[in-house]
């Protein structure tokens, strides 16, 4: 995987990413849709309730893949 896109991203939508990437984008771009409200500008918002665990899991998922890719 070389990239991550967010399903509800309105700034850089997944379809635009796919058009830019070209050949076999599914192997190169992972589409994520988190179980909480997020945006392009704030993909990991701060919550003071049970959603904070979901945000932490999403953050760790995205950045562990990024760290693995860079290692």
MMTF fields as JSON, N, C-alpha, C and O atoms, coordinates in Angstrom:
{
  "mmtfVersion": "1.0.0",
  "mmtfProducer": "UNKNOWN",
  "numBonds": 283,
  "numAtoms": 284,
  "numGroups": 71,
  "numChains": 1,
  "numModels": 1,
  "chainsPerModel": [1],
  "groupsPerChain": [71],
  "chainIdList": ["A"],
  "bondAtomList": [4, 2, 8, 6, 12, 10, 16, 14, 20, 18, 24, 22, 28, 26, 32, 30, 36, 34, 40, 38, 44, 42, 48, 46, 52, 50, 56, 54, 60, 58, 64, 62, 68, 66, 72, 70, 76, 74, 80, 78, 84, 82, 88, 86, 92, 90, 96, 94, 100, 98, 104, 102, 108, 106, 112, 110, 116, 114, 120, 118, 124, 122, 128, 126, 132, 130, 136, 134, 140, 138, 144, 142, 148, 146, 152, 150, 156, 154, 160, 158, 164, 162, 168, 166, 172, 170, 176, 174, 180, 178, 184, 182, 188, 186, 192, 190, 196, 194, 200, 198, 204, 202, 208, 206, 212, 210, 216, 214, 220, 218, 224, 222, 228, 226, 232, 230, 236, 234, 240, 238, 244, 242, 248, 246, 252, 250, 256, 254, 260, 258, 264, 262, 268, 266, 272, 270, 276, 274, 280, 278],
  "bondOrderList": [1, 1, 1, 1, 1, 1, 1, 1, 1, 1, 1, 1, 1, 1, 1, 1, 1, 1, 1, 1, 1, 1, 1, 1, 1, 1, 1, 1, 1, 1, 1, 1, 1, 1, 1, 1, 1, 1, 1, 1, 1, 1, 1, 1, 1, 1, 1, 1, 1, 1, 1, 1, 1, 1, 1, 1, 1, 1, 1, 1, 1, 1, 1, 1, 1, 1, 1, 1, 1, 1],
  "groupList": [{"groupName": "UNK", "atomNameList": ["N", "CA", "C", "O"], "elementList": ["N", "C", "C", "O"], "formalChargeList": [0, 0, 0, 0], "bondAtomList": [1, 0, 2, 1, 3, 2], "bondOrderList": [1, 1, 2], "singleLetterCode": "X", "chemCompType": "L-PEPTIDE LINKING"}],
  "groupTypeList": [0, 0, 0, 0, 0, 0, 0, 0, 0, 0, 0, 0, 0, 0, 0, 0, 0, 0, 0, 0, 0, 0, 0, 0, 0, 0, 0, 0, 0, 0, 0, 0, 0, 0, 0, 0, 0, 0, 0, 0, 0, 0, 0, 0, 0, 0, 0, 0, 0, 0, 0, 0, 0, 0, 0, 0, 0, 0, 0, 0, 0, 0, 0, 0, 0, 0, 0, 0, 0, 0, 0],
  "groupIdList": [1, 2, 3, 4, 5, 6, 7, 8, 9, 10, 11, 12, 13, 14, 15, 16, 17, 18, 19, 20, 21, 22, 23, 24, 25, 26, 27, 28, 29, 30, 31, 32, 33, 34, 35, 36, 37, 38, 39, 40, 41, 42, 43, 44, 45, 46, 47, 48, 49, 50, 51, 52, 53, 54, 55, 56, 57, 58, 59, 60, 61, 62, 63, 64, 65, 66, 67, 68, 69, 70, 71],
  "secStructList": [7, 7, 3, 3, 3, 3, 6, 6, 7, 1, 1, 1, 7, 2, 2, 2, 2, 2, 2, 2, 2, 7, 6, 6, 2, 2, 2, 2, 3, 3, 3, 3, 7, 7, 1, 1, 7, 7, 7, 1, 6, 6, 6, 6, 7, 7, 7, 1, 1, 6, 2, 2, 2, 2, 2, 2, 2, 2, 2, 2, 2, 2, 2, 2, 2, 2, 2, 2, 2, 2, 7],
  "xCoordList": [0.832, 0.0, 0.884, 1.923, 0.456, 1.208, 0.427, 0.985, -0.863, -1.647, -2.912, -3.355, -3.484, -4.72, -5.667, -5.266, -6.909, -7.931, -9.099, -9.318, -9.849, -11.002, -12.287, -12.435, -13.205, -14.447, -15.231, -15.794, -15.272, -16.067, -15.244, -15.689, -14.061, -13.203, -13.775, -13.935, -14.079, -14.628, -13.558, -13.79, -12.398, -11.307, -10.549, -10.298, -10.187, -9.499, -10.276, -9.9, -11.349, -12.195, -11.493, -10.609, -11.91, -11.319, -11.335, -10.353, -12.448, -12.522, -11.446, -10.881, -11.159, -10.09, -8.725, -7.863, -8.536, -7.259, -7.094, -6.014, -8.156, -8.107, -7.791, -6.987, -8.422, -8.14, -6.68, -6.078, -6.119, -4.733, -3.725, -2.669, -4.047, -3.108, -3.033, -1.947, -4.17, -4.158, -4.261, -5.214, -3.297, -3.346, -3.447, -2.671, -4.414, -4.642, -4.587, -3.795, -5.415, -5.358, -5.74, -5.276, -6.567, -6.993, -5.808, -5.844, -4.77, -3.578, -2.691, -1.819, -2.907, -2.02, -2.654, -1.95, -3.964, -4.661, -5.692, -6.534, -5.612, -6.564, -7.659, -7.364, -8.889, -10.023, -10.474, -10.789, -10.502, -10.939, -12.217, -12.43, -13.06, -14.247, -14.389, -14.816, -14.035, -14.019, -15.429, -16.355, -15.585, -16.888, -17.23, -17.904, -16.769, -17.061, -17.037, -16.582, -17.527, -17.528, -16.108, -15.415, -15.688, -14.359, -14.425, -15.437, -13.347, -13.244, -11.807, -10.93, -11.571, -10.214, -9.325, -8.189, -9.879, -9.109, -8.895, -7.938, -9.755, -9.671, -10.049, -11.136, -9.147, -9.472, -9.459, -10.04, -8.796, -8.703, -9.128, -8.286, -10.43, -10.903, -10.798, -10.732, -10.785, -10.726, -12.148, -13.005, -12.374, -13.66, -13.399, -12.336, -14.355, -14.252, -15.253, -15.757, -15.533, -16.473, -15.962, -14.769, -16.848, -16.426, -15.877, -15.231, -16.108, -15.563, -14.049, -13.39, -13.498, -12.052, -11.275, -10.205, -11.81, -11.154, -11.165, -10.18, -12.266, -12.347, -11.336, -10.697, -11.196, -10.226, -8.808, -8.005, -8.497, -7.166, -6.866, -5.761, -7.843, -7.645, -7.436, -6.586, -8.196, -8.043, -6.671, -5.994, -6.262, -4.948, -3.835, -2.942, -3.901, -2.868, -2.854, -1.785, -4.005, -4.085, -3.413, -2.6, -3.75, -3.18, -1.679, -0.919, -1.24, 0.161, 1.066, 2.267, 0.537, 1.366, 1.673, 2.772, 0.706, 0.951, 1.955, 2.814, 1.85, 2.805, 4.218, 5.182, 4.333, 5.646, 6.228, 7.426, 5.387, 5.853, 6.33, 7.361, 5.585, 5.954, 7.31, 8.102, 7.572, 8.807, 9.999, 11.148, 9.714, 10.807, 11.647, 12.601],
  "yCoordList": [-1.17, 0.0, 1.244, 1.289, 2.235, 3.473, 4.686, 5.778, 4.509, 5.653, 5.261, 4.113, 6.251, 6.073, 7.188, 8.347, 6.837, 7.813, 7.614, 6.518, 8.69, 8.622, 8.712, 9.576, 7.819, 7.727, 9.032, 9.413, 9.721, 10.951, 12.215, 13.308, 12.082, 13.236, 14.011, 13.461, 15.279, 16.115, 16.981, 17.537, 17.107, 17.913, 17.123, 17.62, 15.899, 15.001, 13.684, 12.74, 13.614, 12.415, 11.201, 11.324, 10.041, 8.776, 8.638, 8.194, 9.017, 8.903, 9.728, 9.295, 10.901, 11.731, 11.104, 11.187, 10.48, 9.792, 8.646, 8.459, 7.882, 6.747, 7.224, 6.609, 8.315, 8.854, 9.285, 9.113, 9.834, 10.304, 9.157, 9.238, 8.099, 6.984, 6.105, 5.682, 5.831, 5.044, 3.555, 3.08, 2.819, 1.365, 0.708, 1.006, -0.183, -0.996, -0.196, -0.509, 0.82, 1.646, 0.907, 1.267, -0.109, -0.829, -1.444, -1.598, -1.792, -2.354, -1.269, -1.563, -0.023, 1.055, 2.007, 2.644, 2.103, 3.054, 2.317, 1.583, 2.524, 1.911, 2.921, 4.054, 2.525, 3.382, 3.095, 1.957, 4.133, 4.012, 4.808, 5.846, 4.307, 5.028, 4.766, 3.686, 5.746, 5.577, 5.599, 6.119, 5.033, 4.904, 6.117, 5.988, 7.269, 8.51, 9.633, 9.435, 10.808, 11.947, 12.481, 12.739, 12.642, 13.153, 13.969, 13.969, 14.653, 15.403, 15.331, 14.841, 15.818, 15.884, 16.7, 16.33, 17.814, 18.724, 18.181, 18.57, 17.305, 16.776, 15.291, 14.929, 14.429, 13.008, 12.3, 11.225, 12.907, 12.29, 13.307, 13.8, 13.626, 14.636, 14.168, 12.971, 15.121, 14.826, 14.655, 15.517, 13.537, 13.259, 12.956, 12.448, 13.264, 12.962, 11.892, 11.894, 10.983, 9.905, 8.612, 8.484, 7.659, 6.356, 6.431, 5.483, 7.517, 7.649, 7.844, 7.604, 8.271, 8.501, 7.211, 7.249, 6.077, 4.794, 4.49, 3.979, 4.798, 4.599, 5.476, 5.036, 6.711, 7.629, 7.104, 7.11, 6.658, 6.115, 4.905, 4.776, 4.022, 2.843, 3.234, 2.657, 4.199, 4.657, 5.286, 4.995, 6.143, 6.787, 5.742, 5.797, 4.794, 3.761, 2.912, 2.522, 2.625, 1.836, 2.555, 1.968, 3.818, 4.592, 4.781, 4.537, 5.21, 5.546, 4.336, 4.435, 3.204, 1.991, 1.527, 1.042, 1.672, 1.327, 2.283, 1.867, 3.553, 4.538, 4.242, 4.31, 3.917, 3.601, 2.344, 2.282, 1.341, 0.105, 0.394, -0.125, 1.218, 1.571, 2.276, 2.047, 3.134, 3.91, 3.145, 3.556, 2.032, 1.276, 0.532, -0.147],
  "zCoordList": [0.0, 0.0, 0.0, 0.659, -0.742, -0.821, -0.352, -0.245, -0.068, 0.35, 1.066, 1.023, 1.726, 2.461, 2.04, 1.934, 1.803, 1.477, 2.425, 2.941, 2.647, 3.54, 2.738, 1.874, 3.029, 2.266, 2.262, 1.236, 3.402, 3.505, 3.284, 3.634, 2.712, 2.431, 1.248, 0.159, 1.461, 0.39, -0.259, -1.332, 0.364, -0.186, -1.24, -2.337, -0.906, -1.844, -1.854, -1.159, -2.631, -2.633, -3.233, -4.081, -2.773, -3.215, -4.735, -5.329, -5.366, -6.826, -7.513, -8.518, -6.99, -7.545, -7.354, -8.229, -6.21, -5.952, -6.943, -7.504, -7.161, -8.083, -9.499, -10.2, -9.916, -11.243, -11.376, -12.435, -10.329, -10.367, -10.331, -10.958, -9.604, -9.424, -10.664, -11.062, -11.271, -12.499, -12.278, -11.661, -12.772, -12.859, -11.484, -10.575, -11.356, -10.16, -8.853, -7.964, -8.745, -7.537, -6.267, -5.185, -6.373, -5.168, -4.44, -3.22, -5.165, -4.534, -3.936, -3.119, -4.335, -3.904, -2.898, -2.115, -2.916, -2.05, -1.196, -1.713, 0.1, 1.022, 1.353, 1.733, 1.213, 1.536, 2.961, 3.308, 3.778, 5.169, 5.383, 4.758, 6.271, 6.71, 8.195, 8.603, 8.998, 10.439, 11.014, 10.391, 12.2, 12.851, 13.717, 14.738, 13.309, 14.015, 12.981, 11.855, 13.366, 12.45, 12.292, 13.277, 11.048, 10.755, 9.472, 8.772, 9.181, 7.932, 7.451, 8.161, 6.252, 5.708, 6.649, 6.943, 7.106, 7.956, 9.361, 10.031, 9.811, 11.17, 11.18, 11.632, 10.68, 10.612, 11.965, 12.115, 12.948, 14.272, 15.335, 16.086, 15.405, 16.353, 17.807, 18.086, 18.706, 20.131, 20.658, 20.471, 21.313, 21.956, 23.425, 23.782, 24.257, 25.686, 26.098, 27.221, 25.179, 25.476, 24.859, 24.586, 24.638, 24.121, 22.702, 22.257, 21.977, 20.626, 20.638, 19.627, 21.757, 21.822, 21.547, 20.941, 21.988, 21.714, 20.219, 19.686, 19.538, 18.086, 17.357, 16.4, 17.811, 17.201, 17.409, 16.476, 18.603, 18.882, 18.003, 17.478, 17.843, 17.0, 15.541, 14.862, 15.057, 13.675, 13.471, 12.486, 14.394, 14.32, 14.286, 13.44, 15.212, 15.264, 14.0, 13.531, 13.451, 12.224, 11.063, 10.348, 10.878, 9.764, 9.933, 8.996, 11.11, 11.272, 11.471, 11.221, 11.91, 11.946, 10.531, 10.261, 9.621, 8.209, 7.586, 6.81, 7.922, 7.399, 7.904, 7.141, 9.176, 9.739, 9.119, 8.842, 8.899, 8.251, 6.836, 6.408, 6.108, 4.74, 4.691, 3.776, 5.676, 5.705, 6.277, 6.116, 6.944, 7.58, 6.578, 6.955]
}
